[in-house]
Amino acid sequence: MSDYSVVQKLLHEIAEPVASFLEKYLPKIRSDWWYSCVVPALPEFMQQTAQKDNLKALDTAALLKVFSKNWESLRPLAQLEFVLLNYLKEAQTIRNRWAHPPAN
């Protein structure tokens, strides 16, 4: 198995627990959580096509963006440690590095 496949597999595996976490806590932030917490965090091309109230249909990159954009509201609600924000940003960096390798 190549390094690329291993990283892709690991990134795919974190999507389900991140989606489950967000499904549990985003509705506690606002009743219109999909439109106030999820849609604004998505890239423009995904905003119209994302299935309403279905976080598990989003890819890892989108889920990490939603988590990151809602960090300030999620942190006290779920009693998250600040170190988790570092892990979240690192996961985004790793995902972007492997999804968009340098041309050389």
C-alpha positions as CSV (number, residue, x, y, z in Angstrom):
1,M,0.0,0.0,0.0
2,S,1.5,3.4,-1.0
3,D,1.9,6.3,1.4
4,Y,-0.8,8.1,-0.6
5,S,-3.3,5.3,-0.1
6,V,-2.6,5.1,3.6
7,V,-3.1,8.8,4.1
8,Q,-6.2,8.8,2.0
9,K,-7.6,5.9,4.1
10,L,-6.8,7.6,7.4
11,L,-8.4,10.9,6.2
12,H,-11.5,9.0,5.1
13,E,-11.7,7.2,8.5
14,I,-11.9,10.5,10.4
15,A,-14.9,11.7,8.5
16,E,-17.5,9.6,10.2
17,P,-16.6,10.5,13.8
18,V,-16.2,14.2,12.9
19,A,-19.7,14.1,11.2
20,S,-21.2,12.3,14.3
21,F,-19.7,14.9,16.6
22,L,-21.0,17.8,14.5
23,E,-24.4,16.2,14.3
24,K,-24.6,16.0,18.0
25,Y,-23.4,19.5,18.8
26,L,-24.3,21.9,15.9
27,P,-28.1,21.6,16.6
28,K,-27.4,22.8,20.2
29,I,-25.8,26.0,18.8
30,R,-28.8,27.1,16.7
31,S,-32.0,25.6,15.6
32,D,-31.2,26.6,12.0
33,W,-27.7,25.0,12.4
34,W,-27.6,23.7,8.8
35,Y,-27.9,27.2,7.3
36,S,-26.1,29.1,10.0
37,C,-23.3,26.7,10.9
38,V,-22.7,24.4,7.9
39,V,-23.6,26.2,4.7
40,P,-21.4,29.3,5.3
41,A,-18.4,27.0,6.1
42,L,-18.7,25.1,2.8
43,P,-16.9,26.1,-0.4
44,E,-19.2,28.0,-2.7
45,F,-19.5,25.1,-5.2
46,M,-20.9,22.8,-2.4
47,Q,-23.3,25.2,-0.8
48,Q,-26.1,24.6,-3.3
49,T,-25.6,20.8,-3.7
50,A,-25.0,19.7,-0.1
51,Q,-27.8,17.5,1.2
52,K,-29.7,19.4,3.9
53,D,-29.0,18.1,7.4
54,N,-26.8,15.3,6.1
55,L,-23.2,15.9,7.4
56,K,-22.2,12.3,6.6
57,A,-22.6,13.1,2.9
58,L,-19.8,15.7,3.2
59,D,-16.2,14.8,2.5
60,T,-13.4,15.1,5.1
61,A,-12.3,18.5,3.9
62,A,-15.7,20.0,4.2
63,L,-16.3,18.5,7.6
64,L,-13.0,19.8,8.9
65,K,-13.9,23.3,7.6
66,V,-17.3,23.2,9.3
67,F,-15.6,22.1,12.6
68,S,-13.0,24.8,12.3
69,K,-15.5,27.6,11.4
70,N,-17.6,26.7,14.4
71,W,-14.8,26.1,16.8
72,E,-15.6,29.1,19.1
73,S,-19.2,27.9,19.6
74,L,-18.3,24.2,19.9
75,R,-15.4,24.5,22.3
76,P,-17.4,25.6,25.4
77,L,-20.5,23.6,24.5
78,A,-18.6,20.3,24.2
79,Q,-15.9,21.3,26.7
80,L,-13.1,20.9,24.2
81,E,-9.5,21.4,25.0
82,F,-7.6,24.0,23.0
83,V,-5.1,21.4,21.9
84,L,-7.9,19.9,19.8
85,L,-7.8,23.0,17.6
86,N,-4.2,22.3,16.8
87,Y,-5.0,18.7,15.8
88,L,-7.9,20.0,13.7
89,K,-5.7,22.5,11.9
90,E,-3.0,19.8,11.4
91,A,-5.6,17.4,9.9
92,Q,-6.6,20.2,7.5
93,T,-3.0,20.8,6.5
94,I,-2.3,17.1,6.0
95,R,-5.5,16.7,3.9
96,N,-4.6,19.7,1.8
97,R,-1.0,18.7,1.3
98,W,-2.0,15.2,0.1
99,A,-4.9,16.4,-2.0
100,H,-2.9,19.1,-3.7
101,P,0.7,17.9,-4.0
102,P,3.3,20.3,-5.4
103,A,3.9,20.2,-9.1
104,N,7.5,19.0,-8.8
